[in-house]
Amino acid sequence: MNFSTINTFDVVNGEGIRVSLYVSGCSHHCKGCFNPCTWDKNYGEEFGKEQEDWIISFLKRPEYDGLTLLGGEPWEPYNQEVLVSFLKRVKSECPDINIWSFSGYTWEELHNPASRCYTKCTLDMLSMIDILIDGEFHIDERDISLVYRGSKNQRIIDVKESIREGKVIEKKI
C-alpha cells in the first residue's frame, strides 16, 4: 500500500488533535475531488514499519485524540490488508485513541459481500473504526457549512453503535 501524506497535526479531519494518513488509490474519481493525485494507487511512498512507528509516536502523546484514514480510498481492496494490520497495532499500543475513516463507499457497500470493496478484511477493519464518513463526494450537493463532510449525501456514522444496533446510527455533530 502506498500513501501520499501523513499529517501529524490535523484538527480538521475529526475531533481533537489527530494524525491523518492519506492512502493512495481511489476508484471513485469524484468530480471536484480535493485530492485527485491520490487516485493512482502507486502515487507517493510505500507504507511500512517506519511510517507506522512514526505515527504511533505521535498517537502516544497525551494531547493526541485520534487517527484519521483518508486519501485516496482506505477501503479499496488493495489497501485493506495493510490497514487492518496497522489498526490492530494502533489499538494495541494506543488503546485510548479513536479512529475515523473517510470513504466514498457507503456503509451498505462495506457490508455487502458482492460489492467491489468487500474483502476478507473489511469487517475486521470496520470493527476497529469509531467514526465512518461514508459516501462519494457529489459536487452538486457540495455544502461548505457541513462539518467533516463535503456534500449533503455523506453521513457521519457512529460505527460502534451501528454495529451494536444492526443499522446505521448517525452521529450528530
N, C-alpha and C positions, 0 to 999 in steps of 0.2 A: 504494500500500500504506500502511496506517495501522499505528501502533504504540501500545501503551498505556504502556510504561515502558522506560527504559533504566537498568539498574542498573550503575553504574561501579565497584563494588567487591563482587563476588559470589564467595563462597567455598563456595557450596552446590551450584550447578548445573554442576559439572565440577571437574576437578582444578586446584588452584592458584588464583591470583587472576585473575578474569575480568571481562569486560564481558558483560552479558546483555541481549539485545534481545528484548522481549516484543512480538511482532507481533499484530495484530488479525485476527480472523476464524477461526472454527473450526466445522466442520460436525459434529463428533463428539458434542458436548454430553454428555460423560461424567457420569454420576451421581456426585456428590461432587467435581466439578472444583474445584480450588483457585482458579481464575481465570475464573469464568463471564462476567465483564464483557467479556472479550476474544472471546467467541463472535461478536459483531457486528463485521463487517469494517470498519465505519465508525467504530468506537469509537476514541477517542484522537486523535492528530495524524497528519498526513501525514508519511511518512518521506522525507527528501530529503538533499541535499548537506550541509546544515548538521549534521544528525544523523550522517551518515557521517564528516564531518570531526571531530566531537566524539568519536565512538567511536574512531576511528583515533588521535587524540591520546593517548588512554589506552593503547591497544594498543602504541604505540611505546615506552612506558615500560618499562625493564628488569625491573621487578617483576611485570609482567603476563604471564600464561601463555596466555590464550586468550579466545575469543569463544564465547558460547553463544546459540543461537537457540531460542526457545520462545514460548509465547503463551498463548492462541490456538494457531494451527497454521501453522508456517512453510511447510509443504508443500501448503497449499491452492493450487490452480492460480493464483488471482489474486495470490498473494504471491511466487511463484517467480521471475518475470522480474526484479523489483526486487532480490530477494535474490541471484540469480546475478550481477547486475552489481556489487552491493555486495561479495560474496565475492571476486570477481575483483580488485577494488581492494584488499581486505584482504590477499589472497595476494600481491599485487604490492608493497604498501607495508610489510607486516608479515610477511615470509616465515617467521619462526620461531614465529608464533602458531598454536596448534592450535584447531580449530573443532569444537564439539559442537552437536548439534541434537536436540531432543526432538520426537517426532512420534507422534500417535495412529495414523498409517498404519504398516503393517508394511513391513519390507524387501521382502517379496514383492509388496506392493501398489505400492511405489515403482518396482519393475522391470516391472510389468505394464502394457503399453500400453492394455489395456482397462479399467484401474482409473480411478476418478474423480479421482485425484490426479496421474496421469501427464500430463505436457506435454512440449513440445519442450525444456524447460529442466531437467527432472527429473534426468536422468543427469548433466548438466553440474554441476548443483548438488550432487548426491551425490558427485561426484568431488572436490569441494573440502572435504568434511566428513571429519573424522578419527574421530569417535565419534557414533553414532546410538543414541539410546534410543528404541526403537520400541514401538508398541502402545498402544491406548487404555487409560486408567486404568479398572480394574474394581474398584469399591468392595468387592465380595465377596471379592476377592483382595488387599485392602489389607494391607500389611505394613510397619510403620514401622521395622523392622530392616534393610530393604533400602537399599543405598547407591545414590543417584542415581535411584531408581525409587520409584513409589508402590504398585505392585501386582505380584504374582508373575508375571503373564503378560508383563511388559515385559522387553526384552532390552537389554543394553549391547553394541552391535556395533562391532567394530573395522572401520571401513569400508574402509580401505586394504587390509588383509589379506583381507577378504571379497571385494573386487574382484579381487585377485590370485588367490585360490583358487577363485573362482567359486561360492562358497557362504558362508553366514553363519558368521562366526567371532566368537564372543562374547568380550569382554574380561573377564578375571577381575579383580575389584576386591575 
